[in-house]
Amino acid sequence: MSAILRRHALLAPLAASLARPALAQDPLAGWPPRPVRFVVPFPPGGGTDVLARLIGQRLSEIWGKPVVVENRPGANGILGTDVVAKARPDGLTLGFVLATHAINPLLYRSLPYDTDRDIAPVTLVAEYPYILTVNTAVPANSIPELIALAGSKPGEISYASSGNGSGPHLAGEMLAQMAGIRLLHVPYRGAGPANNDLVAGQVSMMFNNLLAAAQLLRAGNLRVLAVGTPERSAALPDVPALAEFLPGFAATGWYAVVAPAAVAPEIIGKIQSDVATILRDPEMRQRLAPDGAVPVGNTPAAFRDFIQQDRHRWGAVIRTANVQLE
């Protein structure tokens, strides 16, 4: 055999091995290799930020790497979510989002990312009730009395919200549509200033979250008429659900973890599993209880379905009210 043929014979097995796909590496091997960034698209200090930091601390203990919360507020959560959408898909950048994540594609003509294509659902962390609170001077002590009052004064009964397109805004629109009344929406830059004016009597009512309103309720500065969950909340068992008067009414907020869309399914699965483990801890459940929040920790597929259902529910309200944001 010539030298050339012998050389080809020796090189053939090497060439064949190079042509074959390399064995896939385990995406979880040594993950996470570095600190994980937890992007919260809302300001520091609020309930969302506090819960994200609690979960981030627990995850850092499980993973043996720091989980660093990074606040990127603005544009109803869009700015921070865009950071997640455009991050490297290695699982080292995660997002902690609210119900606006599902609603924003319905409210804005364009977003800097495609919610379904660019963002991977990881897990629904918890659902919490909106509670309908009124100023103590409002002459209504029940939902029927409030509906009758608003019906007698079309467009005069005002309700505050934490901003245009926010959950409390849309909950007010849902109430008006289902009750056949006209309310005056007054948007604020956050729940804090909205509650200040609600207590002062500048506005009549507001869909609050329990954590933000608890101290005001205890002090007698506000009254709660109903909860937005389909059934009564364990946190307020004596307060009726709005659905008892308006069948089918459901207005709840939620927290969730998301990631860039191209993150390996194995990594997504690990993050979901570890968050679910944290949510089963009695201490974490106790921390959620004051907000009336119910821990979930479902699978990415179940969370994706939940997003679609939430979008369908609010889509009808948004179209009827003709709510659109720039």
JOBELDA-V494397 format. One record per residue. N is the residue number from 0. SS is DSSP state (@ for helix, = for strand, . for the rest). PSI is psi in whole degrees, -180 to 180 (999 if undefined). NEAR is the number of other C-alpha atoms within 12 Angstrom. Layout:
n->(N;N)
ss->(SS;SS)
psi->(PSI;PSI)
near->(NEAR;NEAR)
//
This chain:
n->(0;1;2;3;4;5;6;7;8;9;10;11;12;13;14;15;16;17;18;19;20;21;22;23;24;25;26;27;28;29;30;31;32;33;34;35;36;37;38;39;40;41;42;43;44;45;46;47;48;49;50;51;52;53;54;55;56;57;58;59;60;61;62;63;64;65;66;67;68;69;70;71;72;73;74;75;76;77;78;79;80;81;82;83;84;85;86;87;88;89;90;91;92;93;94;95;96;97;98;99;100;101;102;103;104;105;106;107;108;109;110;111;112;113;114;115;116;117;118;119;120;121;122;123;124;125;126;127;128;129;130;131;132;133;134;135;136;137;138;139;140;141;142;143;144;145;146;147;148;149;150;151;152;153;154;155;156;157;158;159;160;161;162;163;164;165;166;167;168;169;170;171;172;173;174;175;176;177;178;179;180;181;182;183;184;185;186;187;188;189;190;191;192;193;194;195;196;197;198;199;200;201;202;203;204;205;206;207;208;209;210;211;212;213;214;215;216;217;218;219;220;221;222;223;224;225;226;227;228;229;230;231;232;233;234;235;236;237;238;239;240;241;242;243;244;245;246;247;248;249;250;251;252;253;254;255;256;257;258;259;260;261;262;263;264;265;266;267;268;269;270;271;272;273;274;275;276;277;278;279;280;281;282;283;284;285;286;287;288;289;290;291;292;293;294;295;296;297;298;299;300;301;302;303;304;305;306;307;308;309;310;311;312;313;314;315;316;317;318;319;320;321;322;323;324;325)
ss->(.;.;@;@;@;@;@;@;@;@;@;@;@;@;@;@;@;@;@;.;.;.;.;.;.;.;.;.;.;.;.;.;.;.;.;=;=;=;=;=;.;.;.;.;.;.;@;@;@;@;@;@;@;@;@;@;@;@;@;@;@;@;@;.;.;.;=;=;=;=;=;.;.;.;@;@;@;@;@;@;@;@;@;@;@;.;.;.;.;.;.;.;=;=;=;=;=;=;.;@;@;@;@;@;@;@;@;=;.;.;.;.;.;.;@;@;@;@;=;=;=;=;=;=;=;=;=;=;=;=;=;=;=;=;=;.;.;.;.;.;.;.;@;@;@;@;@;@;@;@;@;@;.;.;.;.;.;=;=;=;=;.;.;.;.;.;@;@;@;@;@;@;@;@;@;@;@;@;@;.;.;.;.;=;=;=;=;.;.;.;@;@;@;@;@;@;@;@;@;@;.;.;.;.;=;=;=;=;=;@;@;@;@;@;@;@;@;@;.;.;.;=;=;=;=;=;=;.;.;.;.;.;.;@;@;@;.;.;.;.;=;@;@;@;.;.;.;.;.;.;.;=;=;=;=;=;=;=;=;=;.;.;.;.;@;@;@;@;@;@;@;@;@;@;@;@;@;@;@;@;.;@;@;@;@;@;@;@;@;.;.;.;.;=;=;.;.;.;.;@;@;@;@;@;@;@;@;@;@;@;@;@;@;@;@;@;@;@;@;@;@;.;.;.;=;.)
psi->(135;162;-36;-44;-41;-40;-41;-38;-37;-34;-19;-48;-37;-42;-40;-40;-34;-30;-29;144;139;148;132;134;152;116;-21;-7;113;14;139;140;-19;174;149;136;126;101;123;114;34;164;159;154;-22;175;-37;-46;-43;-46;-40;-40;-37;-47;-40;-40;-43;-40;-38;-33;-38;-43;-17;18;148;142;110;119;131;114;124;71;160;145;47;32;-2;-42;-47;-38;-33;-35;-43;-45;-34;5;159;132;60;6;2;-3;120;162;149;105;169;-172;-22;-22;-40;-31;-33;-39;-22;-22;-33;140;-34;148;156;2;164;116;-43;-33;-36;-12;129;125;133;-60;146;120;-52;153;146;152;146;141;137;110;148;155;144;-19;-10;125;59;126;7;166;-45;-40;-38;-43;-41;-41;-48;-35;-30;-14;70;125;4;-26;119;149;138;160;168;8;156;131;-1;166;-48;-34;-50;-31;-39;-39;-41;-43;-48;-44;-44;-29;-11;39;166;126;158;116;131;102;147;169;70;162;-31;-60;-30;-45;-34;-46;-29;-45;-38;-9;11;-26;162;-34;168;140;113;168;151;-38;-42;-30;-13;-49;-38;-36;-43;-35;-6;17;-18;162;146;131;-30;163;153;-6;152;-29;170;148;140;-25;-25;66;-22;-4;126;156;144;-29;-18;-24;-31;86;132;-8;130;116;103;154;167;159;147;161;134;170;167;147;-33;10;139;138;-32;-40;-43;-45;-39;-44;-46;-46;-41;-38;-42;-38;-43;-41;-20;-13;128;-35;-41;-40;-37;-35;-31;-26;-42;-24;-2;14;140;115;146;-76;38;176;161;-39;-43;-37;-38;-44;-39;-43;-44;-40;-42;-41;-40;-43;-49;-23;-41;-40;-44;-43;-43;-40;-8;48;123;136;152;999)
near->(8;8;9;10;11;11;13;15;15;13;14;14;13;13;13;14;12;12;11;11;10;9;9;9;12;12;20;21;12;13;24;26;17;18;24;30;35;42;41;45;37;33;26;20;17;21;33;41;29;24;37;40;28;27;41;37;26;27;33;26;17;21;24;18;21;23;31;27;35;27;31;27;27;20;28;36;35;37;27;36;45;34;33;43;34;27;28;21;25;30;40;32;41;48;53;50;48;39;42;38;47;42;41;40;33;32;32;26;14;15;25;23;26;25;34;25;16;25;38;43;44;44;42;42;46;40;35;41;44;45;45;42;45;41;37;25;20;30;21;23;24;25;35;23;17;34;29;21;25;29;20;16;16;17;19;19;33;35;42;44;40;34;30;33;41;44;46;41;43;50;44;48;40;35;40;32;22;24;27;19;26;28;35;24;34;36;31;25;24;31;32;26;22;36;38;27;29;37;30;20;23;23;33;38;48;55;51;46;43;39;29;32;36;25;18;26;26;14;12;17;24;36;36;38;37;42;44;46;38;25;27;25;29;22;27;28;14;14;27;28;33;39;25;22;25;27;16;19;31;37;40;43;43;40;41;46;49;52;47;37;33;25;31;24;25;21;32;36;28;27;46;36;26;29;40;30;25;32;32;22;19;13;16;27;26;18;24;36;26;24;36;35;35;29;32;33;34;30;29;34;20;19;30;27;20;28;37;23;18;30;28;18;27;39;27;22;32;31;20;17;25;17;26;22;20;16)
//
